[in-house]
Amino acid sequence: MTIFGAIQHQEDVPIHQEWLHPVEIKYLNGLKFEKRRKDWLLGRWTSKKLLQQVIFQDFPINETEIRKGPNREPMVFFRAEPVSCRLSISHSHSLSFCVLSREERSLGCDLEKVEIRSEGFIRDYFTNKERSLFDENYRVSFDRDSYFTLLWSAKESVMKACLTGLSIPAKNIELIELKGFKADNWSEISMKNLTNNTHYRGSFKVADGFAWVVLAEAGQDDPGRISLEWVG
């Protein structure tokens, strides 16, 4: 499965609004808080830039529209018609990370700033297995805060792929394995939704103070490995 990814910074977002669809401009004008407006614009710019370079190379960027689906998931429309693809958007601290697949397979990404994670947070949101894996397997590769930020980002990615948001208890999503970890490089990760026994596989990176994760549901006829291709 090939997944296309893009990263943009706040300063990359054009000042003008010509790249937005008229419906998106109307939505933007209804946002009252400046931070919300900036985050929304950053996510839309990153995702529409990705869409234009992967699917709509020959069309103006303002002819694509990204709407909220029934579960608040991003849905792509072109000239008011739905487009068959999956898109996931995440942003944190003026940085945006978006991924796109032409396949209709569950997909989610998340970007998190590495922060101090309290004992209460770790106890409430991570399973005994995940805490043990850190002590027994991953302490040599990660500091404590990077590891649990990464796992939180992975859980968020699965929640996005499931279209459920935080309605799935975090402990019902559990790490299976981190594989081939090299600092600042993309490595393999696998997770499991214990609620329905669904497996998710993908890639992760911990670099420059952030944890990045992209996960897709593992199909029955393939191992679920993904190829992540970056769009400039």
N, C-alpha and C positions, 0 to 999 in steps of 0.2 A: 504494500500500500504506500503510495507516494503522498506525502503531505508537504504543502508549500508554506513557507513561513516568512514573515517580514517583521522588522524591528524599526521603530521610528521614535524620535525624541520630540519633546514639545516644540522646540524651535524649528522642526521640519514642517509643521502645520502652516499652510498658507494663511495670510491675514485675510485675504478676500474669501468670499463664499461661493465663487463660481463653480467650484468642484462639487458642491452639494446639490442633491436633488431638491426640487421645490418643496416637497413634503418634509424633507429633512431640515430645510431652512425654517419652516414653520414650527417644527418641533424644537429646534434650537432657540428660537425666539421666546418659547415658553419656559425655558430654563432660567430660574431666577438667580442662582448662586454661581459666582464666577468659577469656582473650582469645579463644580459639576459641568459647566459649559466647556472648560478646558479639557477635562478628562473625556467627555463625550466626543469633542472634536478630534482629540488625539486618537482615540480608538477608531472613529469613523475614517479618519484620514489613512491610518495604517491599513485597515481592512479594505478600503476602496482602492488604494494603491496596489495592494496585493491582487484584488480581483481584476483590475485593469491589466496587469501584467501577465496574469495566468489565463484568464478567460476572455476578457473584453479588450484585447489589444487594439482593435480597429474602431472603437467607439469612445465618445467623450465620457469622462469619468462621472459627469453629473447625470448620465442616463441610467446609472445603477443606483439602486436604493436599498438600504438595509433597514428592515423593520424588526420589531419585537414579535416573536412568535407567541403561541399560547402559554409557553412556559418561560417567557422572557428571553428565549434563545434568539440569536441573530439569524434572520432569514433574508436571503438575497432575492431582489426583484430586478428585472430588466424590462423597461418600458411597461411596467405594471404587471408583468408576468413572472411567476415564481421560477427561480433557477434551481436546477437539481445539483446541489452541492452541500457541503457542511462547512461552517465557519465558526471559529471561536476567537474571542477577543479578551485580552487582559491588559491592565495598565497599573502602574505603580510608580509614584515619585517621578512624574514627568517622562516616563518611559512606557512604550506600548509594545506588546507582543501579540501578533495575530497569526493564526494558522488556517489553512484552507485545504479541503479535499474535494475532488470531483465525485468521490464515492459517497453514497448515502449511509455510511457507517458512523456509529456514535463516535464523537470526537470532542476533546476538550483540552484547553491549555490554560496555564496560570503562571503569573509572574509575581513573586513576592520579595520584598526587601528583607534581607536577613536581619532579624532582630532578636533581642534577648527573650527567651521563652521561659516563663516561670514554671516552677514545679507543679503548681495548680493547673496551668494550661496543659502541660504534658500529661498529667494524670487524668484530666477530663477528656482529652481528645485523642489519645494514642493508646493502643492496646498493649497488654503485657508483652506480647511477642515483639512489637515494634520497639519497645523500650529495651528488651533483652537483646535484640539484634544490634542495637547501637553499642551496647556494652561488650558483646561477644564478637561482632563481626566488623563494625564500621567505625569504631572509635579511632582507628589508625588513619582513616581517610577523611573524616569530618570532625570539626569541632561540634559541640553539643547543639549550639543554636543554629548552625548551618544545616545539620541533619534534621532537626525537627521543623525548621522552616521549609526545607525541601519536602518532607512528608506532608506537611499541611498543604503545600502547593499541589502535590500529587492528589490528595484527597479532593481538593477544590476542582481539579481537572476532571476527576471521575464524576463528581457531582454535576459539572457542566455537561459532560458526555451523556449522563443519564437524564438530563433535563429536569432535575429535581431540586437543584439548589441545596440549601442547608436542611431540607426536610429529611434527608438521610442522616442518621447519627454518624458523626465522624468515625466512631469506633467500628461501625459496620463496613468501613472501607479500610483494607489492611494491606500493608506492604508485603509483597512476596519476595522480591529480590532487587538489589542494585547490582549491576554487572559491568565490569570493565571500566571502573571509575578512574578517570585521570583529571587532575585539577584543571579547570577552565576549559575542558573539552566536553562534547556531548557524549553521554554514556547511556546504557540501557536500563530501563526500570520496568517492573511489572507489579501490578496491583490487583486486588480482588475485591469485588463487591460481595460481602458476605450475605447480604439480603437475598440475592438471587443467584449466587455462585457464578457471577460473570467475571471474566478476566479481562484486564486492560494492559496493553503493552505500549511502550513508547520510548521517549528519550528525555534526558534531563541534563542540566548543567548547573553548576554553582560557580559563579564568576562575578567579580567586580561588585560584591556585596549583594547579589541577587540570586534567587533560585528560580530556574526556568524549567517548566515541565510541559510536555505534550503527550497525551495518551489517546489511544483508540481502542475500541472494543476488538478483542481477538475473535476472528471469525472461526466457524467450525471447520472450514476447509483450508485454513492456512495458520501458520504459527503466530500471526498477529504482529510480526515485525514491521516497522515502518521505515521508510526512507524520507528524510527531512531535507528538502531542497530550499535554499534561501533565495529570495527575490530581492534585488537591490532597491 
